[in-house]
Amino acid sequence: MRNIVVAIDPLTEEAAKVIAWSMDNFLRPDDNIHLAVVVLKDADLADAGCIVSDNVESLEHELYDKMQMALQKAMDQLKSKGLTQIEAHVLEAHSKQTCKCLVQFLNKQSTDCLIMGCRNLKGFKRYFMGSFSDYVQTHVDCPVLIVK
């Protein structure tokens, strides 16, 4: 039995690609599948001036609800292919710690393989924003499959 982590941002189109590719090409019915999502703590967004609202808490609940619905949809997709050992993990991190948060989670899980997507950033965006998938694949102790 393998411990497979599928790291996604369930609110993006890339997540659907990662889930579909994983089901069609890699996952087995006896795998322990961990869907992992890293979310930013709202305090970081508010401190950075990203949220100029008195309703930060309601925005947080709205985002959390959307995330949960999208995660449930991904879990339902996996179950429809006979994959039943699925667990969802919502990991909270500060804005500059999202990559490290996922790496720590992976290393604690005794992960046999990580499957994740990439944003395919180019040029200045890649330079200034960095690459989440590059950082993670460099710092984890398990094989990594990156779905493009």
Buried (B, 14 or more C-beta within 10 A) or exposed (E): EEBBBBBBBBBEEBBBBBBEBBBEEBBEEEBBBBBBBBBBBBEBBBEEEEBEEEEBEEBBEEBEEEBBEBBEBBBEBBEEBEBEBBEBBBBEBEEEBBBBBBBBBBEEBEBBBBBBBBBEBEEEEEEEEEBBBBBBBEBBEBEBBBBE
